[in-house]
Amino acid sequence: MRKSKFSEEQIIAILAEQERGMATAEVCRRHGISSATFYKWKAKFGGMDVSDARRLKVLETENARLKKLLADSLLDNSVLKDLLGKH
């Protein structure tokens, strides 16, 4: 996945500009983003403040780690079942 050139804090600040009354097209033009990107960010970060975004990032990282652990556990379980079934 491609890394954004904007941090979560910057994205929230950009969204806040539009919430304060600036036109969406003007916000997009000022920051060099497409309206599709803006609305994708709004769907993900709309209504958040910086601390919420940091917490979301931590939770997403932890969730990815737990999914990997679960996948490894399921793979180990499958291998053990195959070994027991062959004997």
Biopython code that builds the backbone (N, CA, C, O; Angstrom):
import numpy as np
from Bio.PDB.StructureBuilder import StructureBuilder

atoms = [
    (1, "MET", "N", (0.849, -1.179, 0.000)),
    (1, "MET", "CA", (0.000, 0.000, 0.000)),
    (1, "MET", "C", (0.893, 1.240, 0.000)),
    (1, "MET", "O", (1.899, 1.290, 0.707)),
    (2, "ARG", "N", (0.522, 2.221, -0.784)),
    (2, "ARG", "CA", (1.301, 3.437, -0.926)),
    (2, "ARG", "C", (1.138, 4.326, 0.298)),
    (2, "ARG", "O", (0.029, 4.500, 0.804)),
    (3, "LYS", "N", (2.247, 4.889, 0.773)),
    (3, "LYS", "CA", (2.211, 5.760, 1.939)),
    (3, "LYS", "C", (1.811, 7.168, 1.511)),
    (3, "LYS", "O", (2.312, 7.692, 0.516)),
    (4, "SER", "N", (0.919, 7.763, 2.258)),
    (4, "SER", "CA", (0.457, 9.113, 1.971)),
    (4, "SER", "C", (1.547, 10.124, 2.296)),
    (4, "SER", "O", (2.351, 9.917, 3.204)),
    (5, "LYS", "N", (1.563, 11.220, 1.545)),
    (5, "LYS", "CA", (2.526, 12.273, 1.871)),
    (5, "LYS", "C", (2.007, 13.162, 2.996)),
    (5, "LYS", "O", (2.705, 14.067, 3.452)),
    (6, "PHE", "N", (0.782, 12.901, 3.438)),
    (6, "PHE", "CA", (0.185, 13.649, 4.536)),
    (6, "PHE", "C", (0.060, 12.758, 5.767)),
    (6, "PHE", "O", (-0.331, 11.595, 5.665)),
    (7, "SER", "N", (0.394, 13.309, 6.926)),
    (7, "SER", "CA", (0.208, 12.568, 8.175)),
    (7, "SER", "C", (-1.252, 12.665, 8.591)),
    (7, "SER", "O", (-2.013, 13.461, 8.041)),
    (8, "GLU", "N", (-1.637, 11.849, 9.566)),
    (8, "GLU", "CA", (-3.002, 11.897, 10.052)),
    (8, "GLU", "C", (-3.351, 13.283, 10.597)),
    (8, "GLU", "O", (-4.464, 13.775, 10.407)),
    (9, "GLU", "N", (-2.387, 13.902, 11.276)),
    (9, "GLU", "CA", (-2.611, 15.234, 11.825)),
    (9, "GLU", "C", (-2.883, 16.243, 10.721)),
    (9, "GLU", "O", (-3.769, 17.088, 10.851)),
    (10, "GLN", "N", (-2.113, 16.156, 9.622)),
    (10, "GLN", "CA", (-2.311, 17.067, 8.504)),
    (10, "GLN", "C", (-3.660, 16.823, 7.826)),
    (10, "GLN", "O", (-4.341, 17.772, 7.438)),
    (11, "ILE", "N", (-4.038, 15.572, 7.687)),
    (11, "ILE", "CA", (-5.320, 15.241, 7.064)),
    (11, "ILE", "C", (-6.468, 15.820, 7.887)),
    (11, "ILE", "O", (-7.407, 16.390, 7.333)),
    (12, "ILE", "N", (-6.390, 15.674, 9.198)),
    (12, "ILE", "CA", (-7.441, 16.206, 10.072)),
    (12, "ILE", "C", (-7.498, 17.729, 9.977)),
    (12, "ILE", "O", (-8.583, 18.310, 10.010)),
    (13, "ALA", "N", (-6.340, 18.377, 9.860)),
    (13, "ALA", "CA", (-6.315, 19.833, 9.709)),
    (13, "ALA", "C", (-6.940, 20.249, 8.379)),
    (13, "ALA", "O", (-7.654, 21.250, 8.316)),
    (14, "ILE", "N", (-6.677, 19.490, 7.319)),
    (14, "ILE", "CA", (-7.271, 19.789, 6.008)),
    (14, "ILE", "C", (-8.790, 19.648, 6.074)),
    (14, "ILE", "O", (-9.518, 20.500, 5.567)),
    (15, "LEU", "N", (-9.264, 18.575, 6.698)),
    (15, "LEU", "CA", (-10.706, 18.376, 6.837)),
    (15, "LEU", "C", (-11.343, 19.485, 7.669)),
    (15, "LEU", "O", (-12.470, 19.903, 7.403)),
    (16, "ALA", "N", (-10.614, 19.954, 8.674)),
    (16, "ALA", "CA", (-11.140, 21.014, 9.536)),
    (16, "ALA", "C", (-11.313, 22.317, 8.757)),
    (16, "ALA", "O", (-12.237, 23.081, 9.036)),
    (17, "GLU", "N", (-10.432, 22.581, 7.779)),
    (17, "GLU", "CA", (-10.576, 23.786, 6.957)),
    (17, "GLU", "C", (-11.928, 23.782, 6.253)),
    (17, "GLU", "O", (-12.623, 24.797, 6.222)),
    (18, "GLN", "N", (-12.294, 22.637, 5.690)),
    (18, "GLN", "CA", (-13.566, 22.534, 4.984)),
    (18, "GLN", "C", (-14.733, 22.652, 5.957)),
    (18, "GLN", "O", (-15.756, 23.253, 5.631)),
    (19, "GLU", "N", (-14.587, 22.085, 7.143)),
    (19, "GLU", "CA", (-15.657, 22.157, 8.145)),
    (19, "GLU", "C", (-15.877, 23.582, 8.634)),
    (19, "GLU", "O", (-16.982, 23.935, 9.046)),
    (20, "ARG", "N", (-14.820, 24.410, 8.590)),
    (20, "ARG", "CA", (-14.942, 25.804, 9.018)),
    (20, "ARG", "C", (-15.574, 26.693, 7.950)),
    (20, "ARG", "O", (-15.769, 27.888, 8.172)),
    (21, "GLY", "N", (-15.896, 26.108, 6.781)),
    (21, "GLY", "CA", (-16.635, 26.886, 5.797)),
    (21, "GLY", "C", (-15.949, 27.076, 4.460)),
    (21, "GLY", "O", (-16.565, 27.599, 3.530)),
    (22, "MET", "N", (-14.699, 26.671, 4.331)),
    (22, "MET", "CA", (-14.020, 26.810, 3.053)),
    (22, "MET", "C", (-14.591, 25.794, 2.062)),
    (22, "MET", "O", (-14.920, 24.669, 2.438)),
    (23, "ALA", "N", (-14.703, 26.189, 0.821)),
    (23, "ALA", "CA", (-15.255, 25.298, -0.199)),
    (23, "ALA", "C", (-14.345, 24.088, -0.388)),
    (23, "ALA", "O", (-13.121, 24.197, -0.318)),
    (24, "THR", "N", (-14.964, 22.933, -0.628)),
    (24, "THR", "CA", (-14.208, 21.692, -0.798)),
    (24, "THR", "C", (-13.230, 21.799, -1.955)),
    (24, "THR", "O", (-12.087, 21.356, -1.841)),
    (25, "ALA", "N", (-13.662, 22.377, -3.061)),
    (25, "ALA", "CA", (-12.787, 22.523, -4.228)),
    (25, "ALA", "C", (-11.572, 23.388, -3.892)),
    (25, "ALA", "O", (-10.463, 23.102, -4.344)),
    (26, "GLU", "N", (-11.773, 24.432, -3.110)),
    (26, "GLU", "CA", (-10.661, 25.313, -2.720)),
    (26, "GLU", "C", (-9.674, 24.576, -1.811)),
    (26, "GLU", "O", (-8.461, 24.715, -1.965)),
    (27, "VAL", "N", (-10.191, 23.804, -0.876)),
    (27, "VAL", "CA", (-9.322, 23.030, 0.022)),
    (27, "VAL", "C", (-8.481, 22.046, -0.793)),
    (27, "VAL", "O", (-7.276, 21.915, -0.576)),
    (28, "CYS", "N", (-9.126, 21.363, -1.723)),
    (28, "CYS", "CA", (-8.418, 20.389, -2.562)),
    (28, "CYS", "C", (-7.344, 21.073, -3.396)),
    (28, "CYS", "O", (-6.230, 20.565, -3.515)),
    (29, "ARG", "N", (-7.670, 22.207, -3.966)),
    (29, "ARG", "CA", (-6.712, 22.942, -4.798)),
    (29, "ARG", "C", (-5.523, 23.428, -3.967)),
    (29, "ARG", "O", (-4.380, 23.328, -4.413)),
    (30, "ARG", "N", (-5.775, 23.946, -2.778)),
    (30, "ARG", "CA", (-4.699, 24.467, -1.917)),
    (30, "ARG", "C", (-3.701, 23.386, -1.524)),
    (30, "ARG", "O", (-2.502, 23.643, -1.416)),
    (31, "HIS", "N", (-4.211, 22.167, -1.309)),
    (31, "HIS", "CA", (-3.349, 21.095, -0.810)),
    (31, "HIS", "C", (-2.931, 20.107, -1.890)),
    (31, "HIS", "O", (-2.180, 19.171, -1.616)),
    (32, "GLY", "N", (-3.406, 20.307, -3.109)),
    (32, "GLY", "CA", (-2.993, 19.464, -4.223)),
    (32, "GLY", "C", (-3.523, 18.042, -4.139)),
    (32, "GLY", "O", (-2.812, 17.086, -4.447)),
    (33, "ILE", "N", (-4.776, 17.906, -3.721)),
    (33, "ILE", "CA", (-5.390, 16.584, -3.636)),
    (33, "ILE", "C", (-6.645, 16.560, -4.498)),
    (33, "ILE", "O", (-7.197, 17.610, -4.827)),
    (34, "SER", "N", (-7.087, 15.378, -4.858)),
    (34, "SER", "CA", (-8.321, 15.257, -5.638)),
    (34, "SER", "C", (-9.514, 15.266, -4.686)),
    (34, "SER", "O", (-9.377, 15.028, -3.486)),
    (35, "SER", "N", (-10.680, 15.543, -5.247)),
    (35, "SER", "CA", (-11.886, 15.529, -4.413)),
    (35, "SER", "C", (-12.177, 14.105, -3.937)),
    (35, "SER", "O", (-12.728, 13.914, -2.853)),
    (36, "ALA", "N", (-11.807, 13.100, -4.750)),
    (36, "ALA", "CA", (-12.004, 11.703, -4.327)),
    (36, "ALA", "C", (-11.171, 11.401, -3.088)),
    (36, "ALA", "O", (-11.645, 10.757, -2.152)),
    (37, "THR", "N", (-9.923, 11.872, -3.088)),
    (37, "THR", "CA", (-9.055, 11.683, -1.921)),
    (37, "THR", "C", (-9.644, 12.390, -0.709)),
    (37, "THR", "O", (-9.664, 11.843, 0.394)),
    (38, "PHE", "N", (-10.121, 13.609, -0.922)),
    (38, "PHE", "CA", (-10.713, 14.367, 0.180)),
    (38, "PHE", "C", (-11.885, 13.607, 0.806)),
    (38, "PHE", "O", (-11.969, 13.486, 2.029)),
    (39, "TYR", "N", (-12.782, 13.100, -0.032)),
    (39, "TYR", "CA", (-13.956, 12.414, 0.508)),
    (39, "TYR", "C", (-13.601, 11.059, 1.116)),
    (39, "TYR", "O", (-14.273, 10.593, 2.036)),
    (40, "LYS", "N", (-12.543, 10.426, 0.601)),
    (40, "LYS", "CA", (-12.073, 9.178, 1.217)),
    (40, "LYS", "C", (-11.530, 9.473, 2.614)),
    (40, "LYS", "O", (-11.802, 8.735, 3.562)),
    (41, "TRP", "N", (-10.762, 10.556, 2.736)),
    (41, "TRP", "CA", (-10.259, 10.958, 4.048)),
    (41, "TRP", "C", (-11.411, 11.321, 4.977)),
    (41, "TRP", "O", (-11.400, 10.981, 6.160)),
    (42, "LYS", "N", (-12.401, 12.015, 4.430)),
    (42, "LYS", "CA", (-13.540, 12.438, 5.252)),
    (42, "LYS", "C", (-14.291, 11.226, 5.787)),
    (42, "LYS", "O", (-14.756, 11.234, 6.927)),
    (43, "ALA", "N", (-14.413, 10.177, 4.962)),
    (43, "ALA", "CA", (-15.085, 8.965, 5.415)),
    (43, "ALA", "C", (-14.304, 8.290, 6.531)),
    (43, "ALA", "O", (-14.889, 7.720, 7.452)),
    (44, "LYS", "N", (-12.976, 8.355, 6.446)),
    (44, "LYS", "CA", (-12.154, 7.676, 7.441)),
    (44, "LYS", "C", (-11.913, 8.533, 8.683)),
    (44, "LYS", "O", (-11.995, 8.027, 9.802)),
    (45, "PHE", "N", (-11.618, 9.816, 8.506)),
    (45, "PHE", "CA", (-11.196, 10.673, 9.608)),
    (45, "PHE", "C", (-12.212, 11.737, 9.994)),
    (45, "PHE", "O", (-11.946, 12.522, 10.905)),
    (46, "GLY", "N", (-13.359, 11.793, 9.342)),
    (46, "GLY", "CA", (-14.338, 12.842, 9.623)),
    (46, "GLY", "C", (-14.789, 12.835, 11.073)),
    (46, "GLY", "O", (-15.160, 11.790, 11.608)),
    (47, "GLY", "N", (-14.757, 13.990, 11.705)),
    (47, "GLY", "CA", (-15.201, 14.120, 13.085)),
    (47, "GLY", "C", (-14.163, 13.734, 14.124)),
    (47, "GLY", "O", (-14.436, 13.792, 15.323)),
    (48, "MET", "N", (-12.976, 13.340, 13.680)),
    (48, "MET", "CA", (-11.926, 12.944, 14.634)),
    (48, "MET", "C", (-11.042, 14.134, 14.986)),
    (48, "MET", "O", (-10.936, 15.103, 14.235)),
    (49, "ASP", "N", (-10.414, 14.030, 16.149)),
    (49, "ASP", "CA", (-9.328, 14.950, 16.441)),
    (49, "ASP", "C", (-8.025, 14.157, 16.391)),
    (49, "ASP", "O", (-8.043, 12.951, 16.143)),
    (50, "VAL", "N", (-6.918, 14.811, 16.620)),
    (50, "VAL", "CA", (-5.605, 14.189, 16.433)),
    (50, "VAL", "C", (-5.415, 12.983, 17.353)),
    (50, "VAL", "O", (-4.863, 11.968, 16.927)),
    (51, "SER", "N", (-5.858, 13.076, 18.590)),
    (51, "SER", "CA", (-5.675, 11.959, 19.524)),
    (51, "SER", "C", (-6.482, 10.737, 19.078)),
    (51, "SER", "O", (-6.036, 9.601, 19.246)),
    (52, "ASP", "N", (-7.662, 10.969, 18.512)),
    (52, "ASP", "CA", (-8.465, 9.857, 17.994)),
    (52, "ASP", "C", (-7.747, 9.170, 16.834)),
    (52, "ASP", "O", (-7.756, 7.943, 16.733)),
    (53, "ALA", "N", (-7.129, 9.958, 15.964)),
    (53, "ALA", "CA", (-6.417, 9.391, 14.812)),
    (53, "ALA", "C", (-5.219, 8.567, 15.267)),
    (53, "ALA", "O", (-4.949, 7.504, 14.709)),
    (54, "ARG", "N", (-4.508, 9.047, 16.267)),
    (54, "ARG", "CA", (-3.371, 8.281, 16.788)),
    (54, "ARG", "C", (-3.845, 6.968, 17.393)),
    (54, "ARG", "O", (-3.223, 5.924, 17.197)),
    (55, "ARG", "N", (-4.942, 7.029, 18.124)),
    (55, "ARG", "CA", (-5.504, 5.818, 18.734)),
    (55, "ARG", "C", (-5.954, 4.835, 17.655)),
    (55, "ARG", "O", (-5.746, 3.629, 17.787)),
    (56, "LEU", "N", (-6.572, 5.351, 16.586)),
    (56, "LEU", "CA", (-6.992, 4.508, 15.474)),
    (56, "LEU", "C", (-5.795, 3.804, 14.844)),
    (56, "LEU", "O", (-5.867, 2.618, 14.525)),
    (57, "LYS", "N", (-4.707, 4.526, 14.667)),
    (57, "LYS", "CA", (-3.508, 3.937, 14.064)),
    (57, "LYS", "C", (-2.954, 2.821, 14.952)),
    (57, "LYS", "O", (-2.558, 1.768, 14.453)),
    (58, "VAL", "N", (-2.927, 3.051, 16.262)),
    (58, "VAL", "CA", (-2.452, 2.027, 17.196)),
    (58, "VAL", "C", (-3.340, 0.795, 17.140)),
    (58, "VAL", "O", (-2.851, -0.335, 17.127)),
    (59, "LEU", "N", (-4.654, 1.019, 17.108)),
    (59, "LEU", "CA", (-5.588, -0.105, 17.052)),
    (59, "LEU", "C", (-5.463, -0.876, 15.735)),
    (59, "LEU", "O", (-5.546, -2.104, 15.730)),
    (60, "GLU", "N", (-5.266, -0.166, 14.620)),
    (60, "GLU", "CA", (-5.092, -0.843, 13.334)),
    (60, "GLU", "C", (-3.818, -1.688, 13.329)),
    (60, "GLU", "O", (-3.811, -2.796, 12.792)),
    (61, "THR", "N", (-2.751, -1.176, 13.919)),
    (61, "THR", "CA", (-1.492, -1.920, 14.004)),
    (61, "THR", "C", (-1.664, -3.168, 14.861)),
    (61, "THR", "O", (-1.213, -4.252, 14.491)),
    (62, "GLU", "N", (-2.321, -3.008, 16.011)),
    (62, "GLU", "CA", (-2.553, -4.149, 16.886)),
    (62, "GLU", "C", (-3.451, -5.182, 16.214)),
    (62, "GLU", "O", (-3.223, -6.384, 16.349)),
    (63, "ASN", "N", (-4.461, -4.725, 15.496)),
    (63, "ASN", "CA", (-5.364, -5.629, 14.796)),
    (63, "ASN", "C", (-4.613, -6.436, 13.736)),
    (63, "ASN", "O", (-4.846, -7.636, 13.593)),
    (64, "ALA", "N", (-3.723, -5.791, 13.001)),
    (64, "ALA", "CA", (-2.932, -6.497, 11.991)),
    (64, "ALA", "C", (-2.042, -7.553, 12.640)),
    (64, "ALA", "O", (-1.890, -8.654, 12.110)),
    (65, "ARG", "N", (-1.453, -7.216, 13.789)),
    (65, "ARG", "CA", (-0.602, -8.171, 14.503)),
    (65, "ARG", "C", (-1.404, -9.372, 14.983)),
    (65, "ARG", "O", (-0.957, -10.514, 14.871)),
    (66, "LEU", "N", (-2.592, -9.107, 15.520)),
    (66, "LEU", "CA", (-3.440, -10.195, 16.004)),
    (66, "LEU", "C", (-3.933, -11.079, 14.858)),
    (66, "LEU", "O", (-4.018, -12.297, 15.014)),
    (67, "LYS", "N", (-4.255, -10.485, 13.718)),
    (67, "LYS", "CA", (-4.668, -11.275, 12.561)),
    (67, "LYS", "C", (-3.538, -12.190, 12.104)),
    (67, "LYS", "O", (-3.781, -13.335, 11.723)),
    (68, "LYS", "N", (-2.307, -11.693, 12.141)),
    (68, "LYS", "CA", (-1.159, -12.508, 11.749)),
    (68, "LYS", "C", (-0.971, -13.660, 12.732)),
    (68, "LYS", "O", (-0.702, -14.789, 12.320)),
    (69, "LEU", "N", (-1.111, -13.387, 14.016)),
    (69, "LEU", "CA", (-0.994, -14.444, 15.020)),
    (69, "LEU", "C", (-2.070, -15.509, 14.827)),
    (69, "LEU", "O", (-1.792, -16.703, 14.940)),
    (70, "LEU", "N", (-3.288, -15.083, 14.538)),
    (70, "LEU", "CA", (-4.379, -16.023, 14.306)),
    (70, "LEU", "C", (-4.100, -16.881, 13.072)),
    (70, "LEU", "O", (-4.310, -18.094, 13.098)),
    (71, "ALA", "N", (-3.635, -16.263, 12.005)),
    (71, "ALA", "CA", (-3.324, -17.011, 10.789)),
    (71, "ALA", "C", (-2.227, -18.039, 11.050)),
    (71, "ALA", "O", (-2.317, -19.177, 10.588)),
    (72, "ASP", "N", (-1.196, -17.643, 11.786)),
    (72, "ASP", "CA", (-0.117, -18.580, 12.130)),
    (72, "ASP", "C", (-0.650, -19.736, 12.971)),
    (72, "ASP", "O", (-0.278, -20.889, 12.755)),
    (73, "SER", "N", (-1.511, -19.428, 13.920)),
    (73, "SER", "CA", (-2.084, -20.459, 14.783)),
    (73, "SER", "C", (-2.943, -21.437, 13.977)),
    (73, "SER", "O", (-2.868, -22.649, 14.180)),
    (74, "LEU", "N", (-3.753, -20.907, 13.068)),
    (74, "LEU", "CA", (-4.587, -21.766, 12.239)),
    (74, "LEU", "C", (-3.743, -22.647, 11.320)),
    (74, "LEU", "O", (-4.085, -23.803, 11.071)),
    (75, "LEU", "N", (-2.647, -22.098, 10.822)),
    (75, "LEU", "CA", (-1.747, -22.878, 9.971)),
    (75, "LEU", "C", (-1.089, -24.004, 10.777)),
    (75, "LEU", "O", (-1.010, -25.141, 10.310)),
    (76, "ASP", "N", (-0.623, -23.687, 11.975)),
    (76, "ASP", "CA", (-0.030, -24.716, 12.833)),
    (76, "ASP", "C", (-1.049, -25.815, 13.141)),
    (76, "ASP", "O", (-0.723, -27.002, 13.106)),
    (77, "ASN", "N", (-2.268, -25.413, 13.439)),
    (77, "ASN", "CA", (-3.333, -26.364, 13.736)),
    (77, "ASN", "C", (-3.596, -27.270, 12.534)),
    (77, "ASN", "O", (-3.763, -28.479, 12.690)),
    (78, "SER", "N", (-3.632, -26.697, 11.365)),
    (78, "SER", "CA", (-3.862, -27.468, 10.148)),
    (78, "SER", "C", (-2.737, -28.470, 9.898)),
    (78, "SER", "O", (-2.991, -29.613, 9.519)),
    (79, "VAL", "N", (-1.493, -28.039, 10.110)),
    (79, "VAL", "CA", (-0.348, -28.927, 9.918)),
    (79, "VAL", "C", (-0.407, -30.086, 10.900)),
    (79, "VAL", "O", (-0.151, -31.229, 10.521)),
    (80, "LEU", "N", (-0.741, -29.808, 12.158)),
    (80, "LEU", "CA", (-0.839, -30.868, 13.160)),
    (80, "LEU", "C", (-1.948, -31.859, 12.816)),
    (80, "LEU", "O", (-1.768, -33.066, 12.985)),
    (81, "LYS", "N", (-3.082, -31.372, 12.341)),
    (81, "LYS", "CA", (-4.166, -32.262, 11.939)),
    (81, "LYS", "C", (-3.736, -33.150, 10.776)),
    (81, "LYS", "O", (-4.065, -34.336, 10.748)),
    (82, "ASP", "N", (-3.004, -32.587, 9.817)),
    (82, "ASP", "CA", (-2.518, -33.376, 8.678)),
    (82, "ASP", "C", (-1.555, -34.447, 9.144)),
    (82, "ASP", "O", (-1.613, -35.583, 8.674)),
    (83, "LEU", "N", (-0.665, -34.097, 10.067)),
    (83, "LEU", "CA", (0.301, -35.090, 10.564)),
    (83, "LEU", "C", (-0.383, -36.216, 11.326)),
    (83, "LEU", "O", (-0.021, -37.383, 11.174)),
    (84, "LEU", "N", (-1.371, -35.868, 12.147)),
    (84, "LEU", "CA", (-2.075, -36.887, 12.917)),
    (84, "LEU", "C", (-2.945, -37.765, 12.007)),
    (84, "LEU", "O", (-3.138, -38.947, 12.293)),
    (85, "GLY", "N", (-3.452, -37.214, 10.950)),
    (85, "GLY", "CA", (-4.293, -37.966, 10.046)),
    (85, "GLY", "C", (-3.511, -38.939, 9.172)),
    (85, "GLY", "O", (-4.072, -39.933, 8.711)),
    (86, "LYS", "N", (-2.242, -38.679, 8.937)),
    (86, "LYS", "CA", (-1.440, -39.518, 8.056)),
    (86, "LYS", "C", (-0.886, -40.744, 8.770)),
    (86, "LYS", "O", (-0.533, -41.721, 8.110)),
    (87, "HIS", "N", (-0.800, -40.723, 10.074)),
    (87, "HIS", "CA", (-0.240, -41.866, 10.809)),
    (87, "HIS", "C", (-1.249, -42.884, 11.091)),
    (87, "HIS", "O", (-0.940, -43.907, 11.702)),
]
sb = StructureBuilder()
sb.init_structure("model")
sb.init_model(0)
sb.init_chain("A")
sb.init_seg("    ")
for serial, (resi, resn, name, xyz) in enumerate(atoms, 1):
    if name == "N":
        sb.init_residue(resn, " ", resi, " ")
    sb.init_atom(name, np.array(xyz, "f"), 0.0, 1.0, " ", f" {name:<3s}", serial, name[0])
structure = sb.get_structure()
